[in-house]
Amino acid sequence: MNCTQAQNLMSAAVDGELTLEEQEGFEKHIQTCPTCFREFKEAQKTKSIIREKIIRFKAPQSLVNSILKLSDTPL
């Protein structure tokens, strides 16, 4: 794997969405490429910060019911 390929997989790697083959190639690459390793660590840090700062709201039950009702309606 080269840097371009690793860059293309970076987001999926941070999210844990790589196939086993992609994960193995990605890990092997970042073990030997300090630039990609640093970028991967920064992306992980950024995702962690976003998770800590995000505010989640519970949808009102009336909205949930409306959405569920729509999903039962044929198009």
C-alpha positions in Angstrom: 0.0 0.0 0.0 1.2 3.5 -0.8 0.4 6.9 0.8 -2.4 7.7 -1.7 -4.1 4.4 -1.0 -3.7 4.9 2.8 -5.1 8.4 2.5 -8.2 7.1 0.7 -8.8 4.6 3.5 -8.0 7.0 6.4 -11.6 7.9 7.3 -12.8 4.3 7.1 -9.9 3.2 9.2 -10.7 5.8 11.9 -14.3 4.5 11.9 -13.3 0.9 12.0 -14.9 0.2 8.6 -12.1 -1.5 6.7 -12.2 -5.1 5.5 -9.7 -7.4 7.1 -7.4 -7.2 4.0 -7.6 -3.4 3.9 -7.0 -3.1 7.7 -3.9 -5.3 7.4 -2.5 -3.3 4.5 -3.3 0.0 6.2 -1.7 -1.0 9.5 1.4 -2.3 7.7 1.7 1.0 5.8 1.3 3.3 8.9 3.9 1.3 10.7 6.5 2.2 8.1 5.2 5.7 7.1 5.5 8.3 9.8 3.5 10.9 7.8 0.5 8.6 7.4 0.8 7.4 11.0 0.7 11.0 12.3 -2.3 11.8 10.1 -4.1 8.7 11.3 -3.5 9.6 14.9 -4.7 13.2 14.3 -7.8 11.9 12.6 -8.5 9.6 15.6 -8.0 12.5 18.0 -10.4 14.7 16.0 -13.1 12.1 16.0 -12.7 11.6 19.7 -13.0 15.4 20.3 -16.2 15.5 18.2 -17.7 12.6 20.1 -17.0 14.3 23.4 -18.5 17.6 22.2 -21.6 16.4 20.4 -24.9 17.1 22.0 -27.5 14.4 21.4 -31.2 15.1 21.7 -34.0 12.6 22.1 -36.6 13.0 19.4 -40.1 13.6 20.6 -42.2 10.5 20.5 -44.7 12.3 18.2 -41.9 12.7 15.6 -40.8 9.0 16.0 -44.4 7.9 15.5 -44.8 10.1 12.4 -41.7 8.7 10.8 -42.7 5.1 11.6 -46.2 5.8 10.2 -44.6 7.1 7.0 -42.4 4.0 6.7 -45.6 1.9 6.7 -47.1 3.9 3.8 -46.5 2.5 0.3 -44.9 4.9 -2.2 
